[in-house]
Amino acid sequence: MNIDSFLKGLEDFGFATAIREGESLFPWFESVHVLAIVLVVGSIAMVDLRLLGWASRDRAVGAITADVLPITWMAFLVALVTGVLMFCAKAMIYGHNIFFLLKMGFLLLAGCNVLYFHKFSQSGVEAWGMPGGTVPKGARIAGAMSLAIWVFVVIFGRLIGFTT
């Protein structure tokens, strides 16, 4: 099976047709998707800015992550579900859109960055992550990379809408 057959098969599902051909479903999913991305990026930025020492320096890194990560994961789940539904509705278009492919690539990179942070940089967060503590270079780099990556996810996500 080639990629176009797979993409066409996704578009042929009844729910995908309903989303694509209905008057209001796609715009509603798109609106919820954008709002969820705002929550994802905003909550991640709070942690990243703390890692960089640019915000919330009076709060422990662990306290910030405990507060925002549940919001991040719930919003990410909503963004994922709405994104998959919109993709299925226009799979042939999105599957060949360079900005969609770049967005997916940067999302993969964001996931790798999170894994790097949790595997290598987060150890000892109880000591260095306290208010006024010195954040290790690796954690600062992960925070800076995260901010940059998410900026590109948002840029390429917006460009998808202007090229389809």
C-alpha positions as CSV (number, residue, x, y, z in Angstrom):
1,M,0.0,0.0,0.0
2,N,1.4,3.4,-1.0
3,I,1.1,6.6,1.1
4,D,-1.6,8.1,-1.1
5,S,-3.8,5.0,-0.8
6,F,-3.4,5.2,3.0
7,L,-4.3,8.9,3.0
8,K,-7.3,8.4,0.7
9,G,-8.5,5.6,3.0
10,L,-8.4,8.0,6.0
11,E,-10.4,10.6,4.1
12,D,-13.0,8.0,3.2
13,F,-14.0,7.3,6.8
14,G,-17.5,8.6,7.5
15,F,-16.4,10.9,10.3
16,A,-13.7,12.4,8.1
17,T,-16.2,13.1,5.4
18,A,-18.6,14.6,7.9
19,I,-15.9,16.9,9.2
20,R,-14.7,17.9,5.7
21,E,-18.1,18.5,4.2
22,G,-20.0,19.8,7.1
23,E,-20.5,23.6,7.5
24,S,-19.2,23.9,11.1
25,L,-17.4,20.8,12.3
26,F,-14.0,21.6,10.8
27,P,-13.9,25.2,12.1
28,W,-14.9,24.1,15.6
29,F,-12.2,21.4,15.7
30,E,-9.7,23.9,14.4
31,S,-10.7,26.5,17.1
32,V,-10.4,23.9,19.9
33,H,-7.1,22.7,18.4
34,V,-5.7,26.2,18.5
35,L,-6.9,26.8,22.0
36,A,-5.3,23.6,23.2
37,I,-2.0,24.4,21.5
38,V,-2.1,27.8,23.3
39,L,-2.4,25.9,26.6
40,V,0.3,23.4,25.7
41,V,2.8,26.1,24.5
42,G,2.0,28.5,27.4
43,S,2.4,25.9,30.1
44,I,5.6,24.5,28.6
45,A,6.9,28.1,28.3
46,M,6.4,28.6,32.0
47,V,8.7,25.7,32.8
48,D,11.2,26.6,30.1
49,L,11.4,30.3,31.2
50,R,12.0,29.1,34.8
51,L,14.8,26.7,33.6
52,L,16.4,29.7,31.8
53,G,16.1,31.8,35.0
54,W,14.0,34.4,33.2
55,A,10.8,33.9,35.2
56,S,9.4,32.5,38.5
57,R,12.9,32.4,40.0
58,D,11.2,32.5,43.5
59,R,9.5,29.1,42.8
60,A,11.0,25.7,42.7
61,V,11.2,24.0,39.3
62,G,9.4,20.9,40.7
63,A,6.5,23.1,42.0
64,I,6.0,24.7,38.7
65,T,6.1,21.4,36.8
66,A,3.7,19.9,39.3
67,D,1.3,22.8,38.7
68,V,1.4,23.0,35.0
69,L,2.2,19.5,33.6
70,P,-1.3,18.2,34.2
71,I,-2.7,21.1,32.2
72,T,0.0,20.5,29.5
73,W,-0.9,16.8,29.1
74,M,-4.6,17.4,29.0
75,A,-4.3,20.2,26.5
76,F,-1.9,18.1,24.4
77,L,-4.4,15.2,24.4
78,V,-7.1,17.6,23.2
79,A,-4.8,19.0,20.5
80,L,-3.8,15.5,19.4
81,V,-7.4,14.3,19.1
82,T,-8.6,17.4,17.2
83,G,-5.5,17.4,15.1
84,V,-6.0,13.8,14.1
85,L,-9.6,14.5,13.2
86,M,-8.7,17.4,11.1
87,F,-5.9,15.5,9.4
88,C,-8.2,12.6,8.6
89,A,-10.7,15.0,7.0
90,K,-8.0,16.4,4.6
91,A,-5.4,13.7,4.7
92,M,-4.4,13.9,1.0
93,I,-3.8,17.7,1.4
94,Y,-2.0,17.6,4.7
95,G,0.0,14.5,3.9
96,H,1.7,16.4,1.1
97,N,1.9,19.8,2.8
98,I,5.5,20.8,3.6
99,F,4.4,22.9,6.5
100,F,2.4,20.1,8.0
101,L,5.4,17.8,7.6
102,L,7.7,20.3,9.2
103,K,5.3,20.8,12.1
104,M,5.2,17.0,12.7
105,G,9.0,17.0,12.5
106,F,9.3,19.7,15.1
107,L,6.7,17.9,17.3
108,L,8.9,14.8,17.2
109,L,11.9,17.0,18.1
110,A,10.0,18.4,21.0
111,G,9.3,14.9,22.2
112,C,13.0,14.0,22.0
113,N,13.9,17.2,23.9
114,V,11.4,16.2,26.7
115,L,13.0,12.7,26.9
116,Y,16.5,14.3,27.0
117,F,15.4,16.6,29.8
118,H,13.8,13.8,31.9
119,K,16.6,11.3,31.3
120,F,19.7,13.5,31.7
121,S,18.9,17.0,33.0
122,Q,16.2,16.5,35.6
123,S,18.2,14.4,37.9
124,G,18.9,16.3,41.1
125,V,16.1,18.8,40.4
126,E,15.3,18.8,44.2
127,A,18.7,20.4,44.8
128,W,19.2,22.7,41.8
129,G,15.5,23.4,41.2
130,M,14.9,25.2,44.4
131,P,14.2,29.0,44.4
132,G,17.4,30.8,43.7
133,G,19.2,27.6,42.8
134,T,21.6,27.4,39.8
135,V,20.0,25.4,37.0
136,P,22.6,23.1,35.3
137,K,23.6,24.0,31.7
138,G,22.0,20.9,30.2
139,A,18.6,21.9,31.7
140,R,19.0,25.5,30.5
141,I,19.8,24.2,27.0
142,A,16.8,21.9,27.1
143,G,14.6,24.8,28.1
144,A,16.0,27.1,25.4
145,M,15.6,24.3,22.8
146,S,12.0,23.7,23.9
147,L,11.0,27.3,23.5
148,A,12.6,27.5,20.0
149,I,11.0,24.2,19.0
150,W,7.5,25.2,20.1
151,V,7.8,28.5,18.3
152,F,8.5,26.6,15.1
153,V,5.6,24.2,15.8
154,V,3.3,27.2,16.1
155,I,4.7,29.0,13.0
156,F,4.4,25.9,10.8
157,G,1.0,25.1,12.2
158,R,-0.2,28.6,11.2
159,L,1.4,28.3,7.7
160,I,-0.6,25.1,7.1
161,G,-3.8,27.1,7.2
162,F,-2.5,29.5,4.6
163,T,-1.4,26.9,2.1
164,T,-4.3,24.4,2.0
